[in-house]
């Protein structure tokens, strides 16, 4: 009796199939089918597809899925990126279609890889479902790519977890060199930007970044000026001479490997003029004992940097002390200390905030009186009185005794005598000439009436 079993039936079917398969091959054409073409399709892509970013900046790359009307409930995304240009800051930020993370999002910045695995309860049909958003940081200039690799997969929400045929697209980013930060400016001559200086020749220095090509510098009165994109110097220092008073600004920007950096600014305050001239005022006070007190008031202005302080110094002129006094800082009014000196000079100095100084002084005589003056200058006064007395006596003698009148009469007589002698000489000379004429011609020439001229002179 032959025992029929399922195993025997299956073996007999296989034997018959192989026995007749050559005959069947002659009866019909062989058709080869690719099973993957029959699978449902979906697309995973990143955005933006391209972009320009600067080294040091952070940007986000969202990852989406287009299910092509298929209901998908499980996704495994593998990301590859250029680790020499990019690094991941946050592997998953913001919203996501994932309801459950099968594995926490992970990444490796050394290998340039990231992994996202999650499921969607109930599945999803979408043309742009957000899987996750990866935050990248640009770390070096150049071209960088972010791609979804072939190791990614998706499954249908059909109860069997059937595979989905995926297509991928990534992104291409251009990373530009970072603009250099503003250089750090300093000044040996004007170190504090909010301080006034009386030095009109500032000097500036600044640090030199690595890979420097050159600098563009500008010095003006505008606090927000930007130097032009033209290299004006290759050295990291600049100086200016004899600038006008006012608030100035030094601007400089660096060019590093052809990229212009941010502008740095440095403020300089210059005031070379003294405060305005001033005249101290003296107020004399008396205490209960009648002792005089001197109260000195003073005030001046400075149009640019304003007054900073006043200093007072006192010189005892009666002691012959001409050395510079010790100055102390004070305010107006200033009470002069009591002293036995006979003559004081109080010197007041006004300083502006740029340390320019204007000086004024006032002379005081706290110990002087008439008795001391007479004692000190008695010999000179006595001599002056004697001189005045002698002069008075001489004037009185000359005019009181008619000495001047007698001198005038004597001068008049002397003048007449001199004139008379001249007339006599003239007459004698004419007589001689007349005698000579009588001798030569024989005629008599009358002589001038000498007695008449003499009488006239006498009158």
Secondary structure, DSSP 8 states (H G I E B T S, - for coil): -----HHHHHHHHHHHHHHHHHHHHHHS------GGGGS-EEEEEEE-SEEEEETT-EEEEEEEEE-TT--EEEEEEEEEE-TTTEEEEESS-S--S-SEEEEEEEEETTTTEEEEEEEEEEEE--SSEEEEEEEEEE-SSEEEEEEE-TT-EEEESSSS--B-EEEEE-EEEEEE--------EE-SSS--TTSEES----EEEE---TTEEEEEEEEES-TT----SS--BSSSEEE--S--SEEEEEEEEEEETTEE---EEEEEEE--S-------EEEEEE-TT--EEEEEE-----TTT-EEEEEEEEEEGGGT--S----EEE-SSEE------S-EEEEEEEEETT--EEEEEEEE-TT--HHHHHHHHHHHHHHHHHHHHHHHHHHHHHHHTTHHHHHHHHHHHHHHHHHHHHHHHHHHHHHHHHHHHHHHH--------HHHHHHHHH-
